[in-house]
């Protein structure tokens, strides 16, 4: 009996040790990850406004993590994270299948995939995101979460269910895993109407969506805030494009 108890205790100690080891993974050299050669010039030009080193440090990306970039677009965050997590880590970049659908766009997508064979690129229906359970330590969604409230006949985007998306993301996140959300600050009101008109979202809506799914809001940062931004302007307005007032939240899935 004593032997059984001792073995059980040892198992608990080992489990605790592995959890502590996971928590003590070294912080990457984010400046080096950003500066690593090979990133396209148009991506590098975005660094000043996006502050990637500071953002990833705040959100808590570590070496060895299994990370996801959802709605990766040009692959901006996926490439930097791929540089940061090191050989023991892995980055998966998700992109809706409705995007990169024309021959010209497909050529860009193929070039991105060829440039970074270390990153796993996944296409999925915009309205039906899914991933294997307990897969990711870290996820970032940059300036795209609001699109879950958007519809577009032009881009073949049907009405989506944000609650279903967050539920799927919660399932795909490991216990203790992080989800970082960055988006354009929008006014209160009917969320779908605000997104359709401005491509912005009320930060309170994002908090409610994620905490309702079980995530805990661990921290928020003013790093990307711009008090001079007029929240009534479309984010593509030349007067404000690239300089919008942006909120940044760090959510965590409880253990």
RAHUCOR-V982378 format. One record per run of one state. SS is the DSSP state (hx for helix, st for strand, lp for the rest). FROM is the first residue (numbers start at 0). LEN is the number of residues. If there is no record, write none. Layout:
ss->SS from->FROM len->LEN
ss->SS from->FROM len->LEN
This chain:
ss->lp from->0 len->1
ss->hx from->1 len->22
ss->lp from->23 len->6
ss->hx from->29 len->6
ss->lp from->35 len->5
ss->hx from->40 len->4
ss->lp from->44 len->2
ss->hx from->46 len->4
ss->lp from->50 len->1
ss->hx from->51 len->8
ss->lp from->59 len->6
ss->st from->65 len->5
ss->lp from->70 len->5
ss->hx from->75 len->10
ss->lp from->85 len->4
ss->st from->89 len->7
ss->lp from->96 len->6
ss->hx from->102 len->13
ss->lp from->115 len->4
ss->st from->119 len->5
ss->lp from->124 len->11
ss->st from->135 len->7
ss->lp from->142 len->2
ss->hx from->144 len->5
ss->lp from->149 len->2
ss->st from->151 len->1
ss->lp from->152 len->4
ss->st from->156 len->1
ss->lp from->157 len->4
ss->hx from->161 len->11
ss->st from->172 len->13
ss->lp from->185 len->5
ss->hx from->190 len->8
ss->lp from->198 len->2
ss->st from->200 len->1
ss->lp from->201 len->1
ss->hx from->202 len->11
ss->lp from->213 len->1
ss->st from->214 len->7
ss->lp from->221 len->24
ss->st from->245 len->8
ss->lp from->253 len->2
